[in-house]
C-alpha cells in the first residue's frame, strides 16, 4: 500500500523548518555549553587529584552533543528548488519537517537534558 501524502503550502513549510532549525541550534548550543562546563569540572577535579598524587580514573564518561543542521539544511535546499506554491509530503516527511520528529530527536533530547541540569557533584 503506498504511503499517504499531504499537500502543504511551501512558504508555510519553509517557515516551520526555519523555526525548527533555529530551536535545534539553540538547544545544541545549550547542550554544548553544559557539556564544556561539565568537562572542565571533571578535568579540574582529576588534575587536583593528580597533583595530590592520588589515583586518578582516566575515564571521562560524557557524551558529546551532536548537531543535525545538515538535515534541516537539506530539506530547505530541496524546497528552494521545488517549483510551485505547494509541496506534496509523505507521512514521514511531514513528521520530520513539520512536527520536528526526526529519527535522532529522542537521543538528542536526552543528551540535551543531561547537560542543562546542574552537574552531579559526585561526578
Buried (B, 14 or more C-beta within 10 A) or exposed (E): EEEEEEEBEBEEBBEBBEEBBEEBBEBBEBBBEBBEEBEEBBEEEBEEEEEEEEEBEEEEEBEEBEBBEEBBEEBBEEBEEBEEEEBEBEEEBBBBBBEBEBEEBEEBEEBBEBBEEEEEEEE
